[in-house]
Amino acid sequence: MIILVGVIQLLDLKLSIIIPVYNVEKHISRCLDSLVNQDIDKSEYEVIIVSDGSKDNSVSIAERYCELHTNFFIYQQENQGVGAARNKGLSLAIGEYIYFLDPDDYIADHVLKTIMDTALKFNPEVLTFNSQGTTSLTLNKSRFNDLESVKINAISGLEYIANHSFKNEIWWYITSKKFIDKINLKFIEGRWMEDAIFTAQLFVEAKSMINLSFDIHRHVKIKGSAMTSKEPSHYLKIINDNSNAAVVYNTIIKKLEQDKHCNRRSIVRLKSRQQSFVFFMMIRILKSTFKKEDIIPLLDKMKSVNAYKLDEFVGEDYKGFTYYLLSKLFSSKHLFYLIFVITNPILKQKN
C-alpha cells in the first residue's frame, strides 16, 4: 500500500533527508521539529518519511507535518526492515545530497545552511560532521566556529579510513546522490549492521571526503531501543548479523589487498573493524541463548573469512588492557567454548 502526502518543490533541491519509521510515536515529533527549525528555505530540502509498516500513531503524526510543510512527504510500505525503508527513501530522493536520520534522533537548530554551503562550495562525495550521544531531548543549540575560519581539506575515503576512527553509523555524514547512484550502493535488507557495511563500502569508493568538525547531530540513547534490547531472539539476530558483517568486510578487504597502491593503514583499520564485529559477537554469545554446539562451527566460519583469530583487533580504534586480555582469551576457540560453558548459565540469567 502506497500513500504519498506532501508536495515536492523541484527547484534547486539541495538535500533529501530520509527517515525510516517504525512505531516511534513517542519520538518522531522531536525529530521532525528539528528539521523544521532550520535556516535554509524549504524549497532547498525535502524530508522523506518512510513508514515501514508502523502500527502506532507514527503515520498520523507524520501526516500532520506533511500537511503543514510542503517539503515533507510520507511513503508507506509493508514491514520490510530499516534497510529496505532506507532504500525506498533513496529511490524517491531527488536532492543533490542525501542524509539518513533515525526517527528517535534529531539535529541541532539552524545547522543545515552551514552543511549545505560547505557541501556546495567544495562538492565532496561525502561530508562528515560531529554527533553527540545524549539522553537530553532539548540539546538544540549547536556549538561551532565561523565557517570562514575553519580549514577544510578534501581527502580520499581510504585516507579518511587510514587516519580516523570512523564510525559505522550513517547519521554523521551526508553523501552525494550522484555518487551513490554511480557506485550503485544500497543497504543490505533484513539485517542489522547494515550501517557498518554501507559506510565502509561508501568510504572505500569515495575519492573526495571532507570533515566539518561542527556539532550537528544528536543520537538519543533510549532504553529498550533496537540495539539495546536484550530479548533472546533479538540477541541471536544481532549475533548472526555481526557474523554477516564480518563476511562482507572480507570481500571489501580482499579487493583492497589486490591493489598495490592502496593505503596499507586503511586495510589495517578495516581488518580491526572486521574483527571487532567478531569480538562483540562473542561477548553477546556469552550472554545469550546461543547453542554451545554451534560455537566452534561459527568461529571456524569466521576464520575462513580472515576475521578470526582476533590478532588484528587491538590497535588504534580498540585500546586498553581489557580489550587486549579478552582478545587473547577469545582467540582460542576451545578456550572460548570453555568460558561459555562456565559463564553462560550465570550471564544469561543476569541478562
N, C-alpha and C positions, 0 to 999 in steps of 0.2 A: 504494500500500500504506500503510495507516494502522495504527500501533501506538501506543497510549496507555499509558503506565506512570505510576503515581503516584495519589495520592488528593488531590483538591482539597477544602479546607475552606472552605465558602462564607461562614461567619460573619465579618463585619467585615473583609473582604478589602480592604486599602487600596491595595496596589501589585501590579502584574503586571510582572515582568521578563522580557523576550523576548530570546532568544539564538538567532540563526541559526547553524547549524553545518554546516561542510563540511570534512572532512579536517583536523581540528585536534587530533588525539590528543595532540600534544606540549604543548598549551596549555590544553585545556579544564578539566583538574582545578584548575589555579590559579584560573581564572575562577570555577568553581563553589564552590571553597573560600572565596573572598572573599564569596560570597553566603550561605554557611553561618555565617561568623564575623560575625554582625550582632547588633544589640541590640534587635530587635523580635521578638515571638513569631511562630513560623512560621504561625500561623493568620491573621496580618495581611498576608502577602505570598505570592505564588506565583512560581515560576520555570518559564517555558515554554521548553523547548529544542526548536527545530525543526530536525531533520536534513534538509538539502537534498540527499539522495542521497549522503551520506557513504560512502566506500568503505574507510576505515581503521577503527580501533578507537574512534572518537569515540562512536559509539552505545552500545557496550558499557560504556564508561566512564561515560557519562551515565546509563545504566540503573542502574548501581550506586548513584549518588546518589539516583535516584528510589526505589530500594528502601529507602534509609536515611532519606529525608526525605519526609514525606507532602505537602509543599507543592511538590515538584519533579515535573514530568512531561515526557514527550517525545512528540513527534509526528514521524512520518517521512513524507516525500514524495519523489517523483522529483525529480531535479535541475532546478530552475527559476530559480535565481539568488537572491541575497540579498534583493532587493526582494520577491519572491514569498514567501520564507520569513518575512520580517517581516510581510507582510500576513496570512499564515496565523496567525502568533502573535497578531496584533492581533484577528483574528476569534475566537480562542479565549479571549482575556483577559477576566477578569471583575473585575479590580481597579479601584478608583476612579481611580488614576493608572497611567500606563504609562511604563516605562523600557526603552529598547533598549540592549543591551550586546553588544559584539562578543566572540566566544569567546576571542580572544587577548589581551584586555584584562582588567582587574579593578578592583574598587573597594576603598577602604581599609576596614579593620575598624571595626565599631561606628559606622557613619555613617547608617544608614537611619532610625534614630529621629529624629535631628536633621532629616533631609529631610522625613520624613512629619509630624512635629509642626509644622513650618513650613507645609507644604502644607495640612494640615487646619485650621490656625489662620487662614490668610489666604485659602484657597480660590482660588488663581490658576489660570488656564488653563494657564500654563507657568511652571515654576520652574527657573531655571538655577543652575549651580554651577561650580566650577573643575575643570579637568582638567590633569593633568601628563603630558607626554611623557617617557618614560623607557625605559632598557634594563634597569632593575632589575626583578627578579621578586619582590622581597620588600619593596617600599615600602608596608608595610601600615598604618603609623601615620599618622593624619590630623592636620593642624595646623589648628585653628580655635578661634575665641574662644567664650566663653559666649554662647549664643543670645540671652539676655536683653539683652546689651549691644550687639547688632547692630541698627542702624536699617534697617528694611525698608520700602520704598515700592513700591506697585503702579503700573505704568505700562502703556500700551498697547504692542502689538507694534511698531507703527510708530514710537513714541517710542523704543523699545529699539533698533530698527534705526538710527534717526537719531543716537543718542548712544553707540552701542557698536560696536566692531569685532566683530560677531557671527561665530561660527564656523559652518561648514557642517555639521559632523558632529552626529549625534543623541545622542551619548553624554554630553553635558554639560547635559542637561535632562530633566525628567520632564514629562509632559503629562496633562491631564485626559482620561480616556477619553470622558466625556460630550461634551467639546469636540471631540475628533477625530471622533466619530460625528456630531455636529451639522453639522460642515462637510464631512462625507463624504470625509475625506482618506485617501489611500492612497499607497503608494510606487509609482513607475514601475517596471515589471518589465522585466528583461532588459537593464538598462543600469547602468553606473557613474554616479556623481554623483547618485544618487537621494537621498542625504542632503541635498545642497545644495538640491535642488528642494523636498523635503519641508519642510525647515526654513524656507525663505523663505515658502512657502505657508502654513505654520502661523503664523509670526510676523505676517504681514500681516493675518491674520484675528483674531489674539488681541486681546482688549480688556483683559486683566489678566495681566501678567507681573511676576514678582519675581525678584530676583537674590540668591542666598545665596552670599556670597563665601567659601565654605568649600572646603577641599581634599578632594575626594571621589574622583574617577576617575583611573585610571592607563591611559594609552594606551601600550602596549608597542610599541616600534619594533623590528620584526623584519625582518631582511634576507630578501629574496625573497618578501615578502608581496604581496598582490594589487596594492596601489598603488605598490609599489616594483619590481615585476617589469619587466625590460627585454626580455622576449620580443617579437619584432617584431609578432606578431599581437595581443598584449596592448596594446602601444603604440598600434597603429592603432585598437583598440577605445576606448581612453581618448580619443584624438583625436576620434573620432566622437561619443562621449558628452559630451565638453566642448562640442562644437558644438550638440548637442541641448539641453544645459542652457542655453546662451545663447538658444536659440529659445524655450524655456519661460519664461525670465525676461522676455522681451519681452512675453509675454502678461500677466504679473504687473504689469510696469511700466506698460503701456498702460492697464490698468484703474485704476491709482492716479492716473495723469495726468488721467484724466477726472473725478476727484473734486477739486473746487476747495478743499476743506477739508483735503486731505491734507498732512501734514508734508513740505515740499519736500526737507528734508535726508534723509529716508528714501529718496526717489526717487534723489537724488544717489548715496547709498551703494549702492543696489541696481543702479544703472547701472554703477558702478565694479566691483561684484562680477560683473555680467554680462560686462563687458569683460575681467575677469580670466580668465574661462573661455577667451576667445579668445586672450588673451596667452599663457597657459600651454599652450594647444593649439598655438600657433605655435612655442613653444620645443620642444615634443615633436616637431613636424613636422620640425624641423631635424635631429633625431637619429634619425629613423625611416625606414622603407621607403616612406613616402608617395610617390605618383607626382607628379612635378612638374607634369604637365598638369592635375592636379586642384586645384592651389593657388589659381589665380585664381577658378575657379568657387566654391570653398568660401568664399573671402573675400568674393566678391560676395553669396553667401547670407547671410553674417554681416552684411554691410552692409544687406541688405534687412530684417533684424530689429533694426536700430539698435545692433548690437554691435561694429561696425567702421566707421570708424576708431577707434583707441584714444585718443580725445580726452577721455574721462572716466575713464580707468583710474587714472592717478596722482592721489592725493589722501590722505585721512586713513588709509586702510587699506593703501595701497601707496605708500610714500615712498622717496625716495633717488635718487641720480644714475643708478644702473644702470637702475632702472625707467623713469626719465624718458627716458634716451637710447634704450633699446631700444624703448620705445613710440613714439618719434618715427620711428625707422628702420622699425619694423614697420607703421607707419600708411600707408606707400606699398606697395601690393600688388606693384607691379612691382619695387621695391627689395627687398622681402622675397623675391620669386621669385629675384632675382639672388643674394641672400645664401644662399638654399637651394642653388642650383646650385653655388656656390663651396664652401660649408662642409659640405654633406650627405655627400659621399663620405668626408670625414675624421671627422665627428662620428658618423656611422652605424657606422663601424668601431670607434671608441672605446666606443660604447655596447654 
